[in-house]
Amino acid sequence: MKKTAMSMPLLAECMALSACASNPSNSQIGTATGAVVGGVVGSALTGGSTVGTVSGAAAGALIGHEIGKKVK
């Protein structure tokens, strides 16, 4: 179960990036990467809790998006 929960954000990122017709923008890359990293960290900090994983992914996506917008 834990392996499945941790691999889902990675699968979602792969699907999201493969759907892009053109090169993704920095904010899109930041959002996807932040969601994956946040999900993994949230899962690790909460012992694999679904709420922790989803919350971490959401927070990571927001932070990654903002960082991606500032990167040129």
N, C-alpha and C positions, 0 to 999 in steps of 0.2 A: 504494500500500500504506500509506504513512504517513497519508494523509488518511482511509483506512478505519479504521486503528487509532485515530486521534484522534477520529473521530466515533462509534465504538462506545460509549464511556462516556456520551456525550450521549444517544444513542439509548436506552441502558439506563435512564438517569435519566428520560427522557420516558415510557417504558413503565411504569416503577415508579410514577411520580407519577400517571399517568392511570388506573392500576388502583385507586387509593384511592377507596372509596365516600364517605368523608367527608374533611374537611380534614385534611391530614397534620399530625402533631405536629412540634414544633420539632426533636426528635431525628431524625425521619425526614427532614426537610428537610436537616438538618445532615449526615446520613449520605450522602444522595444528592449533595449539593453537594460534600462533601469527597471522595467517590469520583471525581467528575468532575475536580475541580481536581487531586487527587493523581495521577490517571491522566495528565493532560496534563503536569504537572510531571515525573512519572517518565519519561514518554516523551521529553520534551525533554532531560532530564539524561542519559539513556542512549542518545541517538541513535535513538530509535524501537524500542528493544528490547522484546520482548513481556514478558519478566520484569520489566523496569523499569517498564513501564506497569501491569502487574497489581499489582506491589508498591506502587507509588505510589497506585494506586486503593484498595488495602486499607488502607494507612496513613492515607490521607485520609479514608476512611469511618470508621475508628476515631476519629480526631481530631474529625471533624465531628459524630459521634454524641455524644461527650462535651461538646463545646461546645454543641450543640443542647439537651442536657439542662439546661444551666445558664442558658440564655436563657429568660426568662419572657415 
